[in-house]
Amino acid sequence: IDETVLALLLLGLHEHNRVWKSFDWDALDRLHAKGLISDPRGKGKSVMMTEEGQTRAEALFAQMFERT
């Protein structure tokens, strides 16, 4: 689930590394614990993806959703 959420976060990518936090809180907390996104517990409507998080998200998105 976490890998799918990470990949789908790319659909809300804006301002280079910010993504809308419109997914399950538990999944976002786990992604934060893995160092892939910033802490989702703030009042903001988005979080920042780390460089590693964005690289992994792009690879996962391609693997899961792009046609070959």
N, C-alpha and C positions, 0 to 999 in steps of 0.2 A: 504494500500500500504506500509506504513512504516514498519509494522510487517513483511510483506513478504520480503522487502528489508533487514531488519535486519536478518531474517532467512537465506536468500541467501548469505549474506556476509560471512557466515561460509565456503562457498565453496572456498573462497580465503584465508582461515586462514593460516598464517605462523608465525614463530617466536613467538609462544605461544599466542599472543594477537593482532597481526597485520593482517589487512585484506585489500585487494585491493579495492580501491575506484572507482569501475567501474560502478556505478549506478547513477541515476538521482541526480543532485546537490541539488535540493530542498528537496528530501527525505533524503539525507545525512545531510543537514543543520538541518532538523527537528530532526533527531536522535541525532545530537550533542546537540541541545537545550534541549533534554530530558536527557542528560547526559549518553548516551549509547555508544558514540564513541567520539574520540578526534576531534578537529576542522579540517574539510576536506579542508579548504581554503589554505593550504600550497602547496608548489611545489612538495612535495613527492607524490609517486604513491599509498601510503597506509596510513591508519589511524589505531589508536589503539582502540580496544574495551575495555570499562571499564569492571570490574568484573561483574557488574550488566548486562551490555549489552551482554556479552558473555553467561551468565546464561540464560537470556531471549531468546537469539538467539537460543541456543541449544534446549530449551523447544519448541519454535515455530517451529523450523525445524522438530523436532520429530512429533509434532502435524500435521504439514502441509504435510510432504513429506515421512514419514516412514510408511510402511505397518504394520498393526496390525494383 
